[in-house]
Amino acid sequence: MSEGEKDLISVTESFNATLTAVRSVSGPKYYVLLTVMVIVVVVTILGNGLVIVAFKVDKCLRRQCSYYLLNLAISDFLVGAFCVPVYIPYVLRGKWILGRGLCKLWLVMDYVLCCASVFNIVLISYDRFQSVTRPVSYHARQGKTYPTIIKMIVVWVLAFILYGPAIIFWDVIVGQSHVPEDECLAEFSSSWYFLLTASTFEFFCPFISVAFFNISIYLKIRRRMLHSREEQHRIQVCMLASAQLSNNCGVEMNQDLQGSVPSQNPSPQHVNLDHPTDITARPSRLYRDRKIAKTLAIIVFVFAICWAPYTLLMIICAACKEQCIQNIGYKITFWLLWINSALNPFLYFIRHSSFRRAFGKILCPKRRMPPHSPDFN
């Protein structure tokens, strides 16, 4: 027996022990476990389904950044609609009874969907980074949907390339499958070097990228706020002079700042609403930028909490043949990945007024909604 077969048998036996322990749960504990899993499914489907319907109902959401949010909602919705429901009988019965074909399909869907969810978060963060650091070119691209669709497709292609071929062809390459018929595990479950490589692209690189984008956004917003305070101070100094001097000062400041700080009653030619430093647009943009930074910070924090434990324990378990980590703890981190898919819609609902308006139209169609105030662009 090869070393790889021994490793996989060890993983399978450990997984069997966990499933047997779960299957032995009876009475109230059994129904509590079932209820919790059903709640995760229902919340994931309803939450992400509501985001998808909101995108269909509210045309104001059909912008570049919202397309990326839609892409994330689709991946999370499929997690709740397929991956988790298929896993529930596997846990409760303690064995896989749906055949090898559906097993591979479930594994491909589960790995690819979770990976696509991560890549979508990176894409959303990069989009916010572009909107804050390069607002002029960013707004100029808002009407171009083709590049946006291409990026959305690339997310799915990369997610499939990372795990799909390995799940489908691993047993073909090695010559045989080492997973028992009544189990459903990826053939590379005990290959720590493959898991480490895949995790680098699935978690470590995305996390570093998202952290970099958010720190850059924060620093950019902070510089804008400091600059805005300096300009306001200059205006207050000018207002202390006589009316004539104040008007002259306002004109000079407009010329110096190239339209970024108009007087109290600026003429139309001094105001450019599309310019990123226009004083009439700056307060609302600073407010939206702060909301963007807070939203991404929350999403990144939840992402790290849900993904970091699983990623680290997965590699450790494979490296030490699951002898150094309690298997039940590893399974808890496994469920955290799916819980992340259930939490994402609530982050949209709480932080984005555009989605709140769309949700209001769907849930309370007769209720009069407040005027639309965009917070994405």
C-alpha positions as CSV (number, residue, x, y, z in Angstrom):
1,M,0.0,0.0,0.0
2,S,1.4,3.4,-1.0
3,E,1.9,6.3,1.3
4,G,-0.8,8.2,-0.4
5,E,-3.3,5.4,0.1
6,K,-2.4,5.2,3.8
7,D,-2.9,9.0,4.2
8,L,-6.3,8.9,2.5
9,I,-7.4,5.9,4.5
10,S,-6.4,7.8,7.7
11,V,-8.5,10.8,6.6
12,T,-11.4,8.6,5.7
13,E,-11.4,6.8,9.0
14,S,-11.3,10.0,10.9
15,F,-14.1,11.4,8.8
16,N,-16.1,8.2,9.4
17,A,-15.7,8.6,13.1
18,T,-17.1,12.1,13.0
19,L,-20.1,11.0,10.9
20,T,-20.8,8.0,13.1
21,A,-20.8,10.3,16.1
22,V,-23.2,12.7,14.4
23,R,-25.4,9.8,13.3
24,S,-25.5,8.4,16.9
25,V,-27.1,11.7,18.0
26,S,-30.8,11.1,18.6
27,G,-33.8,12.8,20.2
28,P,-33.6,16.5,20.7
29,K,-30.0,16.9,19.7
30,Y,-30.7,15.3,16.3
31,Y,-33.5,17.8,15.6
32,V,-31.5,20.7,16.9
33,L,-28.7,19.8,14.5
34,L,-31.2,19.4,11.6
35,T,-32.9,22.7,12.5
36,V,-29.6,24.6,12.5
37,M,-28.6,23.3,9.1
38,V,-32.1,24.0,7.6
39,I,-31.9,27.6,8.9
40,V,-28.5,28.1,7.2
41,V,-30.0,26.8,3.9
42,V,-33.2,29.0,4.2
43,V,-31.3,32.2,5.2
44,T,-28.7,31.7,2.4
45,I,-31.3,31.1,-0.3
46,L,-33.7,33.9,0.8
47,G,-31.0,36.4,1.5
48,N,-29.0,36.0,-1.7
49,G,-32.2,35.4,-3.7
50,L,-33.5,38.8,-2.5
51,V,-30.3,40.4,-3.7
52,I,-30.7,38.8,-7.1
53,V,-34.4,39.9,-7.4
54,A,-33.5,43.4,-6.2
55,F,-31.0,43.7,-9.1
56,K,-33.8,42.6,-11.4
57,V,-36.5,45.0,-9.9
58,D,-34.4,48.2,-9.4
59,K,-32.8,49.5,-12.5
60,C,-30.7,51.9,-10.4
61,L,-28.6,48.9,-9.2
62,R,-27.5,48.0,-12.8
63,R,-24.1,49.6,-12.5
64,Q,-20.6,48.2,-12.6
65,C,-20.1,47.7,-8.9
66,S,-23.6,46.2,-8.5
67,Y,-22.9,43.6,-11.2
68,Y,-20.0,42.4,-9.1
69,L,-22.3,42.2,-6.0
70,L,-24.8,40.3,-8.2
71,N,-22.0,37.8,-9.1
72,L,-21.2,37.3,-5.5
73,A,-24.9,36.8,-4.6
74,I,-25.3,34.1,-7.4
75,S,-22.3,32.1,-6.1
76,D,-23.6,32.3,-2.5
77,F,-27.2,31.5,-3.6
78,L,-26.0,28.3,-5.3
79,V,-24.1,27.3,-2.1
80,G,-27.4,27.5,-0.2
81,A,-29.5,25.9,-2.9
82,F,-27.3,23.0,-3.8
83,C,-24.1,22.5,-1.7
84,V,-25.6,22.6,1.8
85,P,-28.8,20.7,1.1
86,V,-26.8,17.8,-0.5
87,Y,-24.5,17.7,2.5
88,I,-27.3,17.5,5.1
89,P,-28.3,13.8,4.5
90,Y,-24.6,12.9,4.2
91,V,-24.1,14.2,7.8
92,L,-27.3,12.8,9.2
93,R,-27.0,9.3,7.7
94,G,-23.2,9.1,8.1
95,K,-22.6,7.8,4.6
96,W,-22.8,8.9,1.0
97,I,-25.7,7.3,-0.8
98,L,-26.1,9.4,-3.9
99,G,-23.4,7.7,-6.2
100,R,-20.0,8.7,-7.4
101,G,-21.2,10.9,-10.2
102,L,-23.2,13.2,-8.0
103,C,-20.4,13.1,-5.4
104,K,-17.9,14.6,-7.9
105,L,-20.5,17.1,-9.1
106,W,-21.1,18.2,-5.5
107,L,-17.4,18.5,-4.8
108,V,-16.8,20.6,-7.9
109,M,-19.8,22.8,-7.1
110,D,-18.8,23.2,-3.5
111,Y,-15.1,24.1,-4.1
112,V,-15.8,26.2,-7.2
113,L,-18.6,28.2,-5.6
114,C,-16.8,28.9,-2.4
115,C,-13.7,29.9,-4.4
116,A,-15.8,32.1,-6.7
117,S,-17.2,33.8,-3.7
118,V,-13.7,34.7,-2.5
119,F,-12.6,36.0,-5.9
120,N,-15.8,38.1,-6.2
121,I,-15.0,39.8,-2.9
122,V,-11.5,40.6,-4.3
123,L,-13.1,42.0,-7.4
124,I,-15.6,44.1,-5.4
125,S,-12.7,45.5,-3.3
126,Y,-10.7,46.3,-6.4
127,D,-13.7,48.1,-7.9
128,R,-14.1,50.2,-4.8
129,F,-10.4,50.9,-4.9
130,Q,-10.7,52.2,-8.4
131,S,-13.7,54.3,-7.6
132,V,-11.9,56.1,-4.8
133,T,-8.4,56.4,-6.2
134,R,-9.3,57.1,-9.9
135,P,-12.9,58.5,-9.8
136,V,-12.8,60.3,-13.2
137,S,-11.8,57.3,-15.2
138,Y,-13.9,55.0,-13.1
139,H,-17.1,57.0,-13.8
140,A,-16.2,57.2,-17.4
141,R,-16.4,53.4,-17.6
142,Q,-19.7,53.0,-15.9
143,G,-21.7,52.8,-19.1
144,K,-19.5,50.0,-20.5
145,T,-21.0,46.7,-19.4
146,Y,-18.9,44.4,-21.7
147,P,-15.6,44.6,-19.6
148,T,-17.7,44.1,-16.5
149,I,-19.2,40.9,-17.8
150,I,-15.8,39.7,-18.9
151,K,-14.4,40.1,-15.4
152,M,-17.4,38.3,-13.9
153,I,-16.8,35.3,-16.2
154,V,-13.1,35.3,-15.5
155,V,-13.9,34.9,-11.8
156,W,-15.8,31.7,-12.5
157,V,-13.1,30.4,-14.9
158,L,-10.3,30.9,-12.4
159,A,-12.3,29.3,-9.6
160,F,-13.0,26.2,-11.8
161,I,-9.3,26.0,-13.0
162,L,-8.1,26.0,-9.4
163,Y,-10.1,23.0,-8.2
164,G,-12.2,21.5,-11.0
165,P,-9.6,19.5,-12.9
166,A,-8.1,18.2,-9.7
167,I,-11.4,16.9,-8.4
168,I,-12.4,15.4,-11.7
169,F,-9.2,13.8,-12.9
170,W,-7.1,13.2,-9.7
171,D,-8.1,9.5,-9.5
172,V,-7.6,9.1,-13.3
173,I,-4.1,10.4,-13.1
174,V,-3.1,8.3,-10.1
175,G,-4.8,5.2,-11.6
176,Q,-7.5,4.6,-9.1
177,S,-9.8,6.2,-6.5
178,H,-8.8,5.8,-2.8
179,V,-12.1,7.1,-1.5
180,P,-14.6,4.4,-0.3
181,E,-18.0,4.1,-2.1
182,D,-19.9,5.3,0.9
183,E,-17.8,8.5,1.3
184,C,-17.5,11.7,-0.7
185,L,-14.1,13.3,-0.3
186,A,-11.8,15.0,-2.7
187,E,-8.9,12.7,-3.7
188,F,-6.4,15.4,-2.7
189,S,-7.7,15.7,0.9
190,S,-4.5,14.3,2.3
191,S,-2.2,16.1,-0.1
192,W,-1.0,19.0,2.0
193,Y,1.3,20.4,-0.7
194,F,-1.7,20.7,-3.1
195,L,-3.9,22.2,-0.4
196,L,-1.2,24.7,0.5
197,T,-0.8,25.7,-3.1
198,A,-4.5,26.0,-3.7
199,S,-5.1,27.9,-0.4
200,T,-2.4,30.4,-1.4
201,F,-4.5,31.4,-4.4
202,E,-7.9,30.9,-2.7
203,F,-7.3,32.6,0.6
204,F,-3.8,34.1,1.3
205,C,-3.4,36.1,-1.9
206,P,-7.0,37.3,-1.9
207,F,-6.8,38.3,1.7
208,I,-3.6,40.3,1.2
209,S,-5.1,41.9,-1.9
210,V,-8.3,42.9,-0.1
211,A,-6.4,44.2,2.9
212,F,-4.2,46.3,0.5
213,F,-7.2,47.8,-1.3
214,N,-9.0,48.7,1.9
215,I,-5.9,50.3,3.5
216,S,-5.4,52.3,0.3
217,I,-9.0,53.4,0.4
218,Y,-8.8,54.4,4.0
219,L,-5.6,56.5,3.4
220,K,-7.1,58.2,0.4
221,I,-10.3,59.1,2.2
222,R,-8.3,60.4,5.2
223,R,-6.2,62.6,2.9
224,R,-9.4,64.0,1.3
225,M,-10.9,64.8,4.6
226,L,-7.8,66.6,5.8
227,H,-7.6,68.6,2.5
228,S,-11.3,69.4,2.8
229,R,-10.8,70.8,6.3
230,E,-8.0,73.0,5.1
231,E,-10.1,74.4,2.3
232,Q,-13.0,75.1,4.7
233,H,-10.6,76.9,7.0
234,R,-9.4,79.1,4.1
235,I,-13.0,79.9,3.2
236,Q,-13.8,80.9,6.8
237,V,-10.8,83.3,6.8
238,C,-12.0,84.9,3.6
239,M,-15.5,85.4,5.0
240,L,-14.1,87.5,7.8
241,A,-13.1,90.2,5.3
242,S,-15.4,92.7,3.8
243,A,-18.0,91.6,1.3
244,Q,-15.9,92.8,-1.7
245,L,-12.7,91.2,-0.4
246,S,-14.6,88.0,0.3
247,N,-16.0,87.8,-3.2
248,N,-12.5,88.4,-4.6
249,C,-11.0,85.8,-2.3
250,G,-13.6,83.3,-3.4
251,V,-12.9,83.9,-7.1
252,E,-9.1,83.6,-6.5
253,M,-9.6,80.4,-4.6
254,N,-11.7,79.0,-7.4
255,Q,-9.0,79.7,-9.9
256,D,-6.3,78.2,-7.6
257,L,-8.2,75.1,-6.9
258,Q,-9.5,74.7,-10.5
259,G,-13.1,74.7,-9.5
260,S,-12.7,72.5,-6.4
261,V,-13.7,75.2,-3.9
262,P,-16.4,77.6,-5.3
263,S,-17.8,80.6,-3.4
264,Q,-21.1,80.5,-1.6
265,N,-23.0,81.2,-4.8
266,P,-20.9,79.8,-7.6
267,S,-21.8,80.4,-11.2
268,P,-22.4,77.4,-13.4
269,Q,-19.1,77.7,-15.2
270,H,-17.2,77.3,-11.9
271,V,-18.9,74.1,-11.0
272,N,-18.1,70.8,-12.6
273,L,-20.1,68.0,-11.0
274,D,-18.1,65.3,-12.7
275,H,-14.8,66.6,-11.4
276,P,-13.6,64.6,-8.3
277,T,-12.6,67.7,-6.4
278,D,-15.7,69.8,-7.0
279,I,-16.9,71.3,-3.7
280,T,-20.5,70.6,-4.3
281,A,-19.9,66.9,-4.9
282,R,-17.1,66.5,-2.3
283,P,-19.2,66.2,0.9
284,S,-21.5,63.5,-0.5
285,R,-18.5,61.7,-2.0
286,L,-16.6,61.8,1.2
287,Y,-19.7,60.4,3.0
288,R,-20.1,57.6,0.4
289,D,-16.3,56.9,0.5
290,R,-16.5,56.4,4.3
291,K,-19.5,54.1,3.9
292,I,-17.6,52.2,1.3
293,A,-14.6,51.8,3.5
294,K,-16.7,50.6,6.5
295,T,-18.7,48.2,4.3
296,L,-15.5,46.6,2.9
297,A,-13.9,46.5,6.3
298,I,-16.9,44.5,7.6
299,I,-17.0,42.2,4.6
300,V,-13.2,41.5,4.9
301,F,-13.5,41.0,8.7
302,V,-16.3,38.4,8.2
303,F,-14.4,36.8,5.3
304,A,-11.3,36.4,7.5
305,I,-13.2,35.0,10.4
306,C,-15.0,32.5,8.2
307,W,-12.1,31.4,6.0
308,A,-8.9,31.7,8.0
309,P,-9.7,28.8,10.5
310,Y,-10.7,26.4,7.8
311,T,-7.7,27.2,5.6
312,L,-5.2,26.8,8.3
313,L,-6.8,23.6,9.9
314,M,-7.2,22.0,6.4
315,I,-3.5,22.3,5.7
316,I,-2.5,21.2,9.3
317,C,-4.9,18.2,9.2
318,A,-3.4,17.0,5.9
319,A,0.2,17.5,7.0
320,C,-0.2,15.7,10.3
321,K,-2.7,13.0,9.1
322,E,-5.4,14.5,11.3
323,Q,-3.6,13.3,14.4
324,C,-3.1,16.8,15.8
325,I,-6.5,18.4,15.3
326,Q,-9.9,17.3,16.6
327,N,-12.0,16.4,13.6
328,I,-15.1,18.0,15.0
329,G,-13.3,21.3,15.2
330,Y,-12.3,21.0,11.6
331,K,-15.9,20.3,10.6
332,I,-17.0,23.4,12.4
333,T,-14.6,25.5,10.4
334,F,-16.0,23.8,7.3
335,W,-19.5,25.1,8.1
336,L,-18.1,28.6,8.6
337,L,-17.5,28.8,4.9
338,W,-21.2,28.3,4.2
339,I,-22.2,30.6,6.9
340,N,-20.2,33.3,5.2
341,S,-22.5,32.9,2.2
342,A,-25.5,33.4,4.4
343,L,-24.1,36.6,6.0
344,N,-23.1,38.5,2.9
345,P,-26.6,39.6,1.9
346,F,-27.1,41.2,5.4
347,L,-23.9,43.2,4.9
348,Y,-25.4,44.6,1.7
349,F,-28.8,45.3,3.4
350,I,-27.3,47.1,6.3
351,R,-24.6,49.2,4.6
352,H,-26.1,50.1,1.1
353,S,-29.1,52.4,0.7
354,S,-29.5,51.3,-2.9
355,F,-30.2,47.7,-1.9
356,R,-32.3,48.8,1.0
357,R,-34.5,50.7,-1.4
358,A,-34.7,47.7,-3.7
359,F,-35.6,45.4,-0.8
360,G,-38.3,47.8,0.3
361,K,-39.8,47.8,-3.2
362,I,-39.9,44.0,-3.1
363,L,-41.1,43.4,0.5
364,C,-43.3,46.5,0.9
365,P,-44.4,47.5,-2.6
366,K,-47.0,49.9,-1.3
367,R,-44.7,51.8,1.0
368,R,-43.4,55.1,-0.3
369,M,-39.6,55.0,-0.4
370,P,-37.4,58.0,0.2
371,P,-35.6,59.7,-2.8
372,H,-32.8,57.7,-4.2
373,S,-29.3,58.6,-3.0
374,P,-26.6,56.5,-4.7
375,D,-23.9,55.1,-2.5
376,F,-21.9,53.0,-4.9
377,N,-20.5,55.4,-7.5
